[in-house]
Amino acid sequence: LSPLQNGTSFHVFDQGRFAKEVLPKYFKHNNMASFVRQLNMYGFRKVVNIEQGGLVKPERDDTEFQHLCFLQGHEHLLEHIKRKVS
């Protein structure tokens, strides 16, 4: 897991390792798809590489996520990240 230089998103560089080592520390599972589903419910979106157009699987095992209120140095915005109500 790593924030990007501009602080507007974060990367999960090794999804397998992240799921195995990090997720069980904070969740009752180690399922990357469940984690992504949770991110989506809170308004995070996967950043799609323009060159790939979202249709080709990236060569590297990394994924980037962003949210309008998830900005480095703007902790006061975090209170606006809420689970969507159905």
LUMROSE-436837 format. One record per residue (C-alpha): residue in three letters; x, y, z; residue number from 1. Coordinates in nm, 4 decimals. Example, Ala and Ser with C-alpha at 12.3 -4.5 7.8 and 13.67 -1.06 7.14 Angstrom:
<rs>
<r 'ALA' <1.2300 -0.4500 0.7800> 1>;
<r 'SER' <1.3670 -0.1060 0.7140> 2>;
</rs>
This chain:
<rs>
<r 'LEU' <0.0000 0.0000 0.0000> 1>;
<r 'SER' <0.1418 0.3339 -0.0947> 2>;
<r 'PRO' <0.0081 0.6887 -0.1356> 3>;
<r 'LEU' <0.0928 0.8485 -0.4657> 4>;
<r 'GLN' <0.3220 1.1479 -0.4977> 5>;
<r 'ASN' <0.0355 1.3955 -0.5374> 6>;
<r 'GLY' <-0.1591 1.2439 -0.2454> 7>;
<r 'THR' <-0.4854 1.1923 -0.4349> 8>;
<r 'SER' <-0.4916 0.8124 -0.4446> 9>;
<r 'PHE' <-0.3276 0.4990 -0.3111> 10>;
<r 'HIS' <-0.1839 0.1861 -0.4714> 11>;
<r 'VAL' <-0.1981 -0.1747 -0.3627> 12>;
<r 'PHE' <0.1136 -0.3028 -0.5396> 13>;
<r 'ASP' <0.0933 -0.6742 -0.4558> 14>;
<r 'GLN' <-0.2693 -0.7771 -0.4144> 15>;
<r 'GLY' <-0.1874 -1.1322 -0.3047> 16>;
<r 'ARG' <0.0484 -1.0217 -0.0311> 17>;
<r 'PHE' <-0.1851 -0.7374 0.0739> 18>;
<r 'ALA' <-0.4768 -0.9811 0.1059> 19>;
<r 'LYS' <-0.2704 -1.2335 0.3004> 20>;
<r 'GLU' <-0.0785 -1.0016 0.5349> 21>;
<r 'VAL' <-0.2744 -0.6770 0.5735> 22>;
<r 'LEU' <-0.6451 -0.7520 0.5344> 23>;
<r 'PRO' <-0.6675 -1.0055 0.8229> 24>;
<r 'LYS' <-0.5240 -0.7428 1.0590> 25>;
<r 'TYR' <-0.8190 -0.5084 0.9977> 26>;
<r 'PHE' <-1.1006 -0.7274 0.8610> 27>;
<r 'LYS' <-1.2484 -1.0696 0.9311> 28>;
<r 'HIS' <-1.1374 -1.1886 0.5877> 29>;
<r 'ASN' <-0.8429 -1.1949 0.3497> 30>;
<r 'ASN' <-1.0424 -1.1529 0.0303> 31>;
<r 'MET' <-0.9257 -0.8750 -0.2019> 32>;
<r 'ALA' <-1.2580 -0.8700 -0.3915> 33>;
<r 'SER' <-1.4445 -0.8090 -0.0645> 34>;
<r 'PHE' <-1.2056 -0.5260 0.0210> 35>;
<r 'VAL' <-1.2628 -0.3631 -0.3197> 36>;
<r 'ARG' <-1.6398 -0.4016 -0.2734> 37>;
<r 'GLN' <-1.6112 -0.2215 0.0623> 38>;
<r 'LEU' <-1.4060 0.0573 -0.0963> 39>;
<r 'ASN' <-1.6750 0.0983 -0.3625> 40>;
<r 'MET' <-1.9476 0.1196 -0.0958> 41>;
<r 'TYR' <-1.7578 0.4131 0.0563> 42>;
<r 'GLY' <-1.7239 0.5904 -0.2784> 43>;
<r 'PHE' <-1.3668 0.4919 -0.3687> 44>;
<r 'ARG' <-1.3112 0.4183 -0.7349> 45>;
<r 'LYS' <-1.0472 0.2196 -0.9145> 46>;
<r 'VAL' <-0.8262 0.4393 -1.1320> 47>;
<r 'VAL' <-0.8105 0.3013 -1.4851> 48>;
<r 'ASN' <-0.4982 0.3547 -1.6929> 49>;
<r 'ILE' <-0.5936 0.5533 -2.0046> 50>;
<r 'GLU' <-0.3582 0.3616 -2.2358> 51>;
<r 'GLN' <-0.5327 0.0375 -2.1452> 52>;
<r 'GLY' <-0.8796 0.1861 -2.1611> 53>;
<r 'GLY' <-0.9830 -0.0410 -1.8805> 54>;
<r 'LEU' <-1.0227 -0.3337 -2.1184> 55>;
<r 'VAL' <-0.6826 -0.4962 -2.0822> 56>;
<r 'LYS' <-0.5644 -0.6448 -1.7554> 57>;
<r 'PRO' <-0.2598 -0.4526 -1.6289> 58>;
<r 'GLU' <0.0713 -0.6341 -1.6532> 59>;
<r 'ARG' <0.1634 -0.5496 -1.2955> 60>;
<r 'ASP' <-0.0295 -0.6784 -0.9945> 61>;
<r 'ASP' <-0.1171 -0.3332 -0.8656> 62>;
<r 'THR' <-0.4378 -0.1393 -0.8311> 63>;
<r 'GLU' <-0.4922 0.2302 -0.7686> 64>;
<r 'PHE' <-0.7920 0.3750 -0.5823> 65>;
<r 'GLN' <-0.9069 0.7308 -0.5229> 66>;
<r 'HIS' <-1.1830 0.9275 -0.3510> 67>;
<r 'LEU' <-1.2540 1.2999 -0.3770> 68>;
<r 'CYS' <-1.2270 1.3381 0.0037> 69>;
<r 'PHE' <-0.9162 1.1186 0.0430> 70>;
<r 'LEU' <-0.6408 1.3756 0.0002> 71>;
<r 'GLN' <-0.3020 1.3822 0.1676> 72>;
<r 'GLY' <-0.2784 1.6662 0.4177> 73>;
<r 'HIS' <-0.6555 1.7210 0.4269> 74>;
<r 'GLU' <-0.7583 1.4969 0.7155> 75>;
<r 'HIS' <-1.0635 1.7169 0.7827> 76>;
<r 'LEU' <-1.2190 1.5782 0.4611> 77>;
<r 'LEU' <-1.2152 1.2194 0.5900> 78>;
<r 'GLU' <-1.5400 1.2763 0.7815> 79>;
<r 'HIS' <-1.7139 1.3081 0.4437> 80>;
<r 'ILE' <-1.6215 0.9525 0.3424> 81>;
<r 'LYS' <-1.9344 0.7618 0.4392> 82>;
<r 'ARG' <-2.0909 0.4347 0.3422> 83>;
<r 'LYS' <-2.3542 0.4780 0.0726> 84>;
<r 'VAL' <-2.7098 0.4101 0.1854> 85>;
<r 'SER' <-2.9233 0.1879 -0.0333> 86>;
</rs>
